[in-house]
Amino acid sequence: MAEARQLVLASLDSMSRRAPGLTVKGGARDSSFPDYYNFAVMWDGTGSASVMVGFFDVDPSTGDVFEGTGCGERTTPLLRALQRKIRRRLGLSDNAYRRLKKKGPYCE
């Protein structure tokens, strides 16, 4: 779960990642798509209001991060580096990854 949160943070642009008060909430299995962990990223500003940064779904078998409100797959240089590191640690070869790779939950 901690790695899935790291993947979500790595999928954000650098300016969003550095925002003070950035929080990643959730992590439960998505009830509509149980193969994915669902997260909400919020920015709690200095006032009482919070700003929604986005919703994200993580495929725990591949480390892929998807937009939680559409069909897009997230990718940033930091995310790709973290995914490579996690996949290498898990012993997930490129061929095995391609076999496990799915479309995002809202693309099916």
HELIX and SHEET records of a PDB file:
HELIX    1   1 ALA A    2  ALA A   10  1                                   9    
HELIX    2   2 SER A   14  ARG A   17  1                                   4    
HELIX    3   3 PRO A   77  LEU A   90  1                                  14    
HELIX    4   4 ASP A   94  LEU A  100  1                                   7    
SHEET    1   A 4 LEU A  22  ARG A  29  0                                        
SHEET    2   A 4 TYR A  37  ASP A  44 -1                                        
SHEET    3   A 4 SER A  50  VAL A  58 -1                                        
SHEET    4   A 4 VAL A  65  GLU A  67 -1                                        
END                                                                             
